[in-house]
Amino acid sequence: MGSGGSKKSKPPPPKTVPGVPPQPPYLGQPCEYRFENYMIPYVVQSDFGFMPTQGMTLTTLDVSVYTGALGSLYDMGFRLLTFSVIPASLTVSGFVTANVQQTHKYQGICRKLPDDELPQQWSLKVLKSVLPSTVFTYGLFRLGDSNSTADTNHIFQTIVNEASNGARLVCVTITGFNSQNVSQPGATSAAAGAFGGNAAMNVCFFGQSPQMILGVDIFMEIPRNPTPTRYVYQCVTIPMKITWLMAMAMGGKWQVEMDWVGVTSQYLGSGWRLVDTFMDQNNSAFRDNAFFTSKMTINQNCIFIFEKEHSKLNDNTPQYEATMVEYNAPGKMTGGIGTTTATTSPAWEPVLAHLGTFGWELVKILDTPAMKFDGIGGFGSLTFKKVMWMFLQRKIVTSAPPAEEKSPPAPAVPSS
């Protein structure tokens, strides 16, 4: 005789995304993302009072292209999480006419506000700053002193000044450069000269040059309604070790090491929240005599910025947990008459959307120095993958939020 009971169906397996480890169920609110892309030209300005020399020019992003557009998203119930350049999205033209023009693709990543954050309204404010650089980067090889560190005083003083009035930090992004006082090292000056000998132009190909001033955008949120809440910030430097091993494969083999787990566990474990992380562009340990070895090492620093409400400085109750997902962004570099274009197709939007369903909120997509070269394509094109580290965090939730209580329907009134 057959069984009278019905057979229970197995629950569907959790959805997965390639490259993302399986996620356990999350009892908190999901994070809903919105992505905004901008092709932004550079403009030259000479009216910044924070420059080392009066009248010194700074080639920086044209803020009019993105500040108004990003600010309008706040009226639609979104808040900016990060704003950064799409790796290898540079277009440079005008070599033939000597009128070089550069355009970069940047992306703003926002999150939709949950209901409990809607009462406090914010406006977006962008401030310019600088990050002095003393290292020259030429492709894989880096020259510099391993003891050099970035001078971030102006950046952090700007953050502190704004925070004292109730503002909150969103992110710090490198958005420009000045190199009129560049002195090119002999080991790399010939290579730089092959691209015009203009280090301001070559920053996009080679990275940084000695005595270069990097332009920085500081994104802050300003409260629209008066609030007594103030926030304090803690900046922590974490050493990053990048090792390149010579191999038969094109581009060799890269390895990136950084104890981000230990540092984030310490601060998040005592009630802080991770706000941003960015690379200290100055620190390096490459020298000419290492050019022909089979193993090369870059020692660079990464700066993590943590936030805590001032009234809760002595409250060490953990509020957030963090994770990191490595993502390989595919890219291609092509050359033409008078134009060199490097593009990537990062396509990380589905990955972030998937992680958002488990409550993971993006902090930063960190562009590491590591690359994986695939090969040479037709017409001189080169395909590669950029190794990106996605840092995310979410609120610690130990129980599911209470279900919304609905009032019973009103009794029906019989019609007369």
C-alpha positions as CSV (number, residue, x, y, z in Angstrom):
1,M,0.0,0.0,0.0
2,G,1.2,3.4,-0.7
3,S,1.9,5.9,2.0
4,G,-0.9,8.4,2.8
5,G,1.5,11.2,3.7
6,S,2.9,13.7,1.1
7,K,6.6,13.8,0.4
8,K,8.3,16.9,1.7
9,S,10.2,18.8,-1.0
10,K,13.8,19.8,-0.3
11,P,14.4,23.6,0.1
12,P,16.0,25.2,-2.9
13,P,19.8,25.6,-2.6
14,P,21.0,29.2,-1.8
15,K,21.9,31.3,-4.7
16,T,25.6,31.7,-5.4
17,V,27.7,34.0,-7.5
18,P,31.1,32.8,-9.0
19,G,34.0,33.9,-6.9
20,V,31.8,34.7,-3.8
21,P,31.9,32.2,-0.9
22,P,28.4,30.8,0.2
23,Q,26.7,33.1,2.6
24,P,24.7,32.0,5.6
25,P,21.2,33.4,6.2
26,Y,21.2,37.0,7.6
27,L,18.5,38.2,9.9
28,G,19.1,41.9,9.4
29,Q,18.1,44.3,6.6
30,P,19.4,43.8,3.1
31,C,21.5,46.4,1.4
32,E,20.0,47.7,-1.9
33,Y,22.6,49.3,-4.2
34,R,22.5,51.9,-7.0
35,F,25.4,52.4,-9.4
36,E,26.1,55.7,-11.2
37,N,28.9,56.0,-13.9
38,Y,30.5,59.2,-15.1
39,M,33.0,60.0,-17.8
40,I,34.9,62.9,-16.2
41,P,37.5,65.2,-17.8
42,Y,40.3,66.9,-16.0
43,V,40.6,70.6,-15.5
44,V,43.5,72.7,-14.4
45,Q,43.0,75.0,-11.3
46,S,45.5,77.3,-9.6
47,D,43.4,78.8,-6.8
48,F,43.8,76.2,-4.1
49,G,45.3,77.7,-0.9
50,F,46.5,74.4,0.4
51,M,49.1,73.9,-2.4
52,P,52.8,74.1,-1.3
53,T,53.4,77.1,-3.5
54,Q,51.0,80.0,-4.2
55,G,49.6,79.7,-7.7
56,M,50.7,76.1,-8.2
57,T,48.4,74.3,-10.6
58,L,46.4,71.1,-9.8
59,T,45.0,69.0,-12.6
60,T,41.9,67.6,-11.0
61,L,38.5,66.2,-11.9
62,D,35.8,68.6,-13.0
63,V,33.5,68.5,-10.0
64,S,30.6,70.0,-11.9
65,V,30.2,66.7,-13.7
66,Y,29.3,64.6,-10.7
67,T,28.6,66.5,-7.5
68,G,25.2,67.7,-8.5
69,A,24.2,64.4,-9.9
70,L,25.3,62.4,-6.8
71,G,23.8,65.0,-4.5
72,S,20.4,64.6,-6.1
73,L,20.3,60.9,-5.2
74,Y,20.0,62.0,-1.5
75,D,16.6,63.5,-2.3
76,M,15.6,60.0,-3.7
77,G,16.4,58.2,-0.5
78,F,20.0,57.1,-1.3
79,R,23.4,57.7,0.4
80,L,26.8,57.6,-1.2
81,L,29.1,54.7,-0.1
82,T,32.1,55.2,-2.3
83,F,33.3,57.1,-5.4
84,S,36.3,55.8,-7.2
85,V,37.9,55.4,-10.6
86,I,37.1,52.4,-12.8
87,P,40.6,50.7,-13.1
88,A,42.2,51.1,-16.6
89,S,39.3,53.3,-17.9
90,L,41.6,56.0,-19.1
91,T,41.2,57.6,-22.6
92,V,44.1,59.8,-23.7
93,S,44.0,61.6,-27.0
94,G,45.7,64.5,-28.8
95,F,49.3,63.1,-29.0
96,V,49.5,64.1,-32.7
97,T,48.3,67.7,-32.1
98,A,50.2,68.0,-28.7
99,N,46.9,68.9,-27.1
100,V,46.7,66.0,-24.7
101,Q,43.3,65.4,-23.2
102,Q,42.5,62.8,-20.5
103,T,39.1,61.4,-19.4
104,H,38.5,58.8,-16.7
105,K,35.5,56.8,-15.9
106,Y,34.4,57.0,-12.2
107,Q,31.6,55.2,-10.4
108,G,29.5,56.3,-7.5
109,I,28.0,53.4,-5.5
110,C,25.1,54.3,-3.3
111,R,22.7,52.4,-0.9
112,K,19.0,52.8,-0.4
113,L,18.2,54.2,3.1
114,P,16.3,51.8,5.4
115,D,13.2,53.3,7.1
116,D,15.0,53.9,10.4
117,E,17.5,56.3,8.7
118,L,15.0,58.3,6.7
119,P,14.3,61.0,9.4
120,Q,17.8,62.4,9.3
121,Q,18.4,64.1,6.0
122,W,21.9,64.8,4.6
123,S,23.5,66.8,1.8
124,L,26.7,65.9,-0.1
125,K,29.8,68.1,0.1
126,V,33.0,67.6,-1.8
127,L,36.3,69.2,-0.6
128,K,39.6,69.2,-2.4
129,S,42.9,68.2,-0.7
130,V,46.4,66.9,-1.6
131,L,48.5,63.9,-1.0
132,P,52.3,64.5,-1.6
133,S,54.1,61.7,-3.4
134,T,57.8,60.9,-3.4
135,V,57.8,57.6,-5.4
136,F,58.2,57.0,-9.1
137,T,56.3,54.0,-10.5
138,Y,57.2,52.6,-13.9
139,G,55.0,49.6,-14.7
140,L,56.2,46.8,-12.4
141,F,59.3,48.6,-11.1
142,R,59.2,51.0,-8.2
143,L,61.9,53.4,-7.0
144,G,61.8,54.9,-3.6
145,D,62.7,54.8,0.1
146,S,61.0,52.1,2.2
147,N,60.8,54.6,5.0
148,S,58.9,57.3,3.1
149,T,55.3,57.9,4.2
150,A,52.5,59.9,2.9
151,D,51.8,63.4,4.3
152,T,48.1,63.1,5.0
153,N,47.9,66.0,7.4
154,H,45.7,68.2,5.3
155,I,43.3,65.4,4.5
156,F,42.7,64.4,8.1
157,Q,42.6,68.0,9.3
158,T,39.9,68.7,6.8
159,I,37.9,65.7,8.0
160,V,38.3,66.7,11.7
161,N,37.2,70.3,11.0
162,E,34.1,69.2,9.1
163,A,33.2,66.5,11.7
164,S,33.3,69.1,14.5
165,N,30.2,70.7,12.9
166,G,28.3,67.4,12.6
167,A,29.5,66.2,9.2
168,R,30.3,62.6,8.5
169,L,33.0,61.2,6.2
170,V,31.9,59.1,3.2
171,C,35.2,58.4,1.4
172,V,38.5,59.8,0.2
173,T,39.4,59.5,-3.5
174,I,42.5,60.4,-5.5
175,T,41.3,62.6,-8.4
176,G,44.2,64.6,-9.8
177,F,47.9,65.5,-9.8
178,N,50.5,68.2,-10.1
179,S,54.0,67.4,-11.4
180,Q,55.5,70.7,-12.5
181,N,58.5,70.1,-10.1
182,V,59.1,66.5,-11.2
183,S,62.7,65.3,-11.4
184,Q,62.7,62.0,-13.3
185,P,65.2,59.3,-12.2
186,G,67.7,58.3,-14.8
187,A,66.6,54.7,-14.8
188,T,63.1,55.7,-16.0
189,S,63.5,59.1,-17.7
190,A,64.1,57.5,-21.0
191,A,61.0,55.4,-20.8
192,A,59.0,58.4,-19.7
193,G,60.4,60.4,-22.6
194,A,59.2,57.9,-25.0
195,F,55.7,59.0,-24.0
196,G,56.4,62.7,-24.4
197,G,58.6,63.3,-21.4
198,N,55.7,65.0,-19.6
199,A,55.3,63.4,-16.2
200,A,51.9,65.1,-15.7
201,M,50.6,63.1,-18.7
202,N,52.6,60.0,-17.8
203,V,51.0,59.7,-14.3
204,C,48.3,57.7,-16.0
205,F,50.8,55.3,-17.5
206,F,53.4,55.0,-14.8
207,G,51.8,56.0,-11.5
208,Q,53.6,58.6,-9.4
209,S,56.8,60.6,-9.8
210,P,59.1,62.1,-7.2
211,Q,57.8,65.3,-5.6
212,M,54.4,64.9,-7.3
213,I,51.3,66.4,-5.6
214,L,48.3,64.1,-5.9
215,G,44.8,65.7,-5.8
216,V,42.2,64.3,-3.5
217,D,38.5,64.6,-3.2
218,I,37.0,64.3,0.3
219,F,33.3,63.4,0.3
220,M,31.4,64.5,3.4
221,E,27.7,64.4,4.4
222,I,26.3,67.5,6.0
223,P,23.2,67.2,8.2
224,R,20.3,69.2,6.8
225,N,18.6,69.2,10.2
226,P,20.4,70.5,13.3
227,T,21.8,67.5,15.3
228,P,23.9,67.3,18.5
229,T,25.5,64.1,17.3
230,R,29.2,64.3,16.5
231,Y,31.5,61.6,15.2
232,V,35.2,61.0,15.7
233,Y,37.6,59.2,13.4
234,Q,40.6,56.9,13.8
235,C,43.1,56.4,11.0
236,V,45.1,53.1,11.1
237,T,48.0,52.3,8.7
238,I,48.2,48.6,7.7
239,P,51.4,47.4,5.8
240,M,50.7,45.7,2.5
241,K,53.3,43.4,1.0
242,I,53.1,42.7,-2.8
243,T,55.3,40.0,-4.2
244,W,56.0,39.4,-7.9
245,L,57.5,36.1,-8.9
246,M,59.0,35.7,-12.3
247,A,57.3,32.8,-14.2
248,M,57.0,31.4,-17.7
249,A,53.5,32.8,-17.9
250,M,53.1,36.4,-19.2
251,G,53.3,38.9,-16.3
252,G,54.6,36.4,-13.8
253,K,52.8,35.6,-10.5
254,W,51.5,38.2,-8.0
255,Q,50.8,37.7,-4.3
256,V,49.2,40.4,-2.0
257,E,49.4,40.1,1.8
258,M,47.8,42.5,4.4
259,D,46.6,41.8,7.9
260,W,43.3,43.6,7.5
261,V,41.5,40.9,9.5
262,G,43.5,41.6,12.7
263,V,43.0,45.4,12.5
264,T,39.3,45.4,11.6
265,S,38.6,42.8,14.3
266,Q,40.3,45.0,16.8
267,Y,38.4,48.2,16.0
268,L,35.0,46.7,15.0
269,G,35.3,44.5,18.0
270,S,35.3,47.6,20.2
271,G,32.4,49.4,18.7
272,W,34.0,51.3,15.7
273,R,32.6,51.3,12.2
274,L,34.8,51.1,9.1
275,V,34.3,54.1,6.8
276,D,37.0,54.0,4.1
277,T,40.3,52.6,3.1
278,F,42.8,53.9,0.5
279,M,46.4,53.2,-0.6
280,D,49.3,55.3,0.7
281,Q,50.8,56.1,-2.6
282,N,54.2,57.0,-1.3
283,N,55.5,53.9,0.3
284,S,57.7,51.6,-1.8
285,A,60.9,49.5,-1.5
286,F,62.0,48.9,-5.1
287,R,65.5,49.9,-6.3
288,D,67.4,49.6,-9.6
289,N,69.5,46.7,-8.4
290,A,66.3,44.6,-8.0
291,F,65.3,44.9,-11.6
292,F,66.7,41.6,-12.8
293,T,66.0,39.4,-9.9
294,S,63.4,36.6,-10.0
295,K,61.6,37.9,-7.0
296,M,60.5,41.5,-6.3
297,T,58.6,43.0,-3.4
298,I,56.7,46.2,-2.9
299,N,56.1,47.4,0.6
300,Q,53.1,49.8,0.5
301,N,50.7,51.1,3.1
302,C,47.0,51.0,3.2
303,I,45.1,53.5,5.4
304,F,41.9,52.4,7.2
305,I,39.5,55.0,8.6
306,F,37.2,54.1,11.4
307,E,34.2,56.1,12.8
308,K,32.5,56.2,16.1
309,E,29.8,58.4,17.7
310,H,31.5,60.7,20.2
311,S,29.0,60.0,22.9
312,K,29.8,56.3,22.7
313,L,33.6,56.5,22.8
314,N,33.6,54.4,26.0
315,D,31.1,51.9,24.8
316,N,33.0,49.0,23.3
317,T,29.9,46.9,22.2
318,P,30.6,45.6,18.7
319,Q,28.1,46.9,16.2
320,Y,29.5,45.7,12.8
321,E,31.3,42.7,11.3
322,A,33.5,42.9,8.1
323,T,34.5,40.7,5.2
324,M,36.6,40.9,2.1
325,V,35.9,39.4,-1.3
326,E,38.6,39.2,-4.0
327,Y,37.4,40.2,-7.5
328,N,39.4,39.9,-10.8
329,A,38.3,42.7,-13.1
330,P,38.9,41.8,-16.8
331,G,40.5,44.5,-19.0
332,K,42.1,45.3,-22.3
333,M,44.6,47.9,-23.5
334,T,44.5,49.0,-27.2
335,G,46.5,51.5,-29.2
336,G,45.7,53.5,-32.3
337,I,47.0,56.5,-34.2
338,G,47.3,59.2,-31.6
339,T,45.2,57.4,-29.0
340,T,45.8,54.9,-26.3
341,T,42.8,53.4,-24.5
342,A,42.7,51.1,-21.5
343,T,39.3,49.7,-20.5
344,T,38.0,47.2,-18.0
345,S,34.7,45.4,-17.8
346,P,34.5,45.0,-14.0
347,A,30.9,43.9,-13.9
348,W,31.0,43.8,-10.1
349,E,27.4,45.1,-9.9
350,P,25.9,41.5,-9.7
351,V,28.4,40.5,-7.1
352,L,27.6,43.4,-4.9
353,A,23.9,43.0,-5.4
354,H,24.1,39.4,-4.4
355,L,26.2,40.3,-1.3
356,G,23.7,43.1,-0.5
357,T,20.9,40.5,0.0
358,F,22.9,39.2,2.9
359,G,23.2,42.7,4.4
360,W,26.8,43.4,3.2
361,E,27.4,47.1,2.7
362,L,30.3,48.1,0.5
363,V,33.1,50.1,2.2
364,K,35.6,50.3,-0.7
365,I,36.8,48.4,-3.8
366,L,40.5,48.6,-3.3
367,D,42.6,48.5,-6.5
368,T,45.6,46.4,-5.5
369,P,48.9,46.6,-7.6
370,A,48.5,43.0,-8.6
371,M,47.5,42.1,-12.2
372,K,47.0,38.8,-14.1
373,F,48.0,39.0,-17.8
374,D,46.0,36.8,-20.1
375,G,47.8,37.4,-23.4
376,I,48.1,39.5,-26.5
377,G,45.1,39.8,-28.8
378,G,44.7,41.1,-32.3
379,F,45.9,44.5,-33.5
380,G,48.3,44.8,-30.6
381,S,45.7,44.6,-27.8
382,L,46.6,43.2,-24.4
383,T,44.1,41.4,-22.1
384,F,44.6,41.3,-18.3
385,K,42.7,41.1,-15.0
386,K,43.1,43.6,-12.2
387,V,43.0,42.1,-8.7
388,M,40.5,44.0,-6.6
389,W,39.7,43.7,-2.9
390,M,36.1,44.4,-2.0
391,F,35.8,45.4,1.7
392,L,32.3,45.1,3.1
393,Q,30.6,45.3,6.5
394,R,27.2,44.8,8.0
395,K,25.4,45.3,11.3
396,I,25.6,42.5,13.8
397,V,22.1,41.1,14.2
398,T,21.4,38.3,16.8
399,S,17.6,38.1,16.3
400,A,15.2,38.8,13.4
401,P,13.5,42.2,13.5
402,P,10.0,42.0,14.9
403,A,7.3,41.5,12.3
404,E,5.3,44.6,11.4
405,E,2.1,44.7,13.4
406,K,-1.0,45.4,11.3
407,S,-4.2,46.7,12.9
408,P,-7.3,44.5,12.3
409,P,-9.6,45.6,9.5
410,A,-12.5,47.8,10.6
411,P,-15.8,46.0,10.9
412,A,-18.1,46.2,7.9
413,V,-21.1,48.5,8.4
414,P,-24.3,47.1,6.8
415,S,-25.8,49.4,4.3
416,S,-29.2,50.7,5.2
